[in-house]
Amino acid sequence: MPTNTAFLGMKTYSAVTDGSSLFSTFRADLAGVSATSNMGLLDTFASSTSASLIILNAKSYIIPVDGIYDSANTYLATVVDDIASYSTDLVIVLNLDVTSNGTVTLNINSLGAKSLQKVDDTGSLENLTNHDLQEGREYLFKYNGSSFVWMNSTSSDQISIAGNDGEVTFISGSGIITSGSTLDSFASSSEKYIVSELSGVLSNELLITAGSGMLLDNDTSSSKVIINSNFIAGSGITLTNDISASSITVVSNFIAGSGITLTNDISASSITVVSNITAGSGMLLDDYVISADFASSSQVNSGSSLITIISPSALSQSNYGISTVDVQLNDATALSGTESCYIRIPLKIDGFSLINVAASSGSSTSGSPQFDVYSGSTTMLSTKITIDQGETDSSTATTQPVIDSGEKIVSTGDRIKISTDETNFGTDVIGAVVELNFKLEGV
């Protein structure tokens, strides 16, 4: 009788004990069509073993991937291992040839670009930021079906702290704290500090020492230095040292001159004049306070200041420091382009600058009249004065005049010419007047 093997249960025959078995039986047991024949048992085993190998082949294993920089945030990789598709739970160890900068995508074997992500402190996925992946370093990533996720989430490479320039961030064993404190909130060891005791940590410390008759107490808990001995007051004055209020109080009255009484109001920290000051002949004192403030040029213009001193500078820069000259080029006879007029710069405005020009006239029925200003033979304007057609004043012109900054300063005796433009003088323009304004600048 045949004997079955221990694992597959295949039948074996002994030449000694099974010699009486029929050959047909032996053949059926060895290669028969039955599933229990030896061949049937081997086929069944091969089928199950093949399936196990397929499953084993599909299991994850770590594949080395070298990412080559292709373009901004994009890396390409060619892997010799048979990666025909991105399978879920695929694990790779990634090495980049260029440090990343922000969001990163990886394309392996031209299967398509996939994002590289990491886990934030709330357990959510987010894209890489900053320089998370360093050149030449190896990083583990696992494919989750849509992206590669960085596996070593506790890596120091993943610590990326947001904050503002100059702020200080504290890192402790329990987490990261960004306090918003700026660097200048902390003491620098190289700066000078006034201290009551030398700390031994800072350099350049300046130690406070008390003079004769004075004692300094260093109250570390309140971060203050207390003067707990009295100053010596002069004759007729008593000083009271109030340690609780951190103050020194004058408790006796100052002596006022004849006709004036001074009241010392300790609670208001003030001294009050309680008698009237007598004004001299021709002078009246009102309730306003007389001060030594200087008026600005705008206050001179508006007259808004009460009692202030007007300096020469403020006066020269106000409207009262402007000298204006008006020149008429024609009357009832229309401009022809040949009109001109001259003025002489007087001593009063020597060194002044031409700060503004303007013109007015009767309206032109055709064309826009223009006017120019010359110092000698050199024009003082880089853009001429224009009165637009149909208008009567240059202030409404589309193109406003521009004074040449290199030619604007005048001197005593300068001969200034104001003239009509030879080619642009309009039609039927009468009563043309040009205005020049001079002021002392740079004061």
Buried (B, 14 or more C-beta within 10 A) or exposed (E): EBEEEEEEEBBEBEEEEBEEBEEEBBEBBBEBEEEBBBBBBEEEEEEEEEEEEEEEEEEEEEBEBBBEBBEEBBBBBEBEEEBEEBEEEBBBBBBBEBBBBEBBBBBBBEBEBBBBBBBEEEEEBEBBBEEBBEEEEEBBBBBBEEBBBBBEEEBEBBEEEEEEEEBBEEEEEEEEEBEEEEEEEEEEEEEEBEBBEEEEEBEEBEEEEBEEEEEBEEEEEEEEBBBEEBEEBEEEEEBBBEEEEEEBEBEEEEEBEEEEEBEBEEEEEEBEEEEEEEEEEEEEEEEEEEEEEEBBBEBBBEEEBEEBEBBEBBBBBBEEBBBEBEBEBBEEEBBEBEBEBEBEBEEEBBEBBBBBBBBBBBBBEEBBBBBBBBBEEEBBBEEBBBBBBEBBBBEEBEEEBEBBEEBBBBEEEBEBBBBBBEEBBBEEBBBBBBBBBBBBEEE
